[in-house]
Amino acid sequence: MGRIKLEGMKFRANIGVTELERAAGNDVEVSVSYDCDTDSPGLSDRIEDALDYVLVYDAVAEEMKKECNLIENAAMRILLNIKKKFPMISNITVKFCKYYPVVSGTLSRSVIEIRG
């Protein structure tokens, strides 16, 4: 058993409370980590024995195409989609960063990290 980390997936997403923010889109970054069997592929060196992380990336990208108001919603949808598609993995962590959110001052990013 080991932990896989997919760090720094970058997307342009329609996330924000205001209509303008959703329409213009925001730069976001998603990182996902999870526990899975790493012994079998580690010994065999065969992709067939591993959970191909391209599929996990695709599950994240699928959710990033959907418009929403809150980063909490986007992160939760990603977590639930991964859990549904890959029941063989556990201890999933999703870190979601939205760059330059609209505030009355300067804020480089808002971040949520959820586990499930």
Secondary structure as GFF3:
##gff-version 3
##sequence-region A 1 116
A	DSSP	beta_strand	2	13	.	.	.	ID=ss1
A	DSSP	alpha_helix	19	24	.	.	.	ID=ss2
A	DSSP	beta_strand	26	36	.	.	.	ID=ss3
A	DSSP	alpha_helix	39	44	.	.	.	ID=ss4
A	DSSP	three_ten_helix	47	49	.	.	.	ID=ss5
A	DSSP	alpha_helix	53	64	.	.	.	ID=ss6
A	DSSP	alpha_helix	71	85	.	.	.	ID=ss7
A	DSSP	beta_strand	90	99	.	.	.	ID=ss8
A	DSSP	beta_strand	109	115	.	.	.	ID=ss9
###
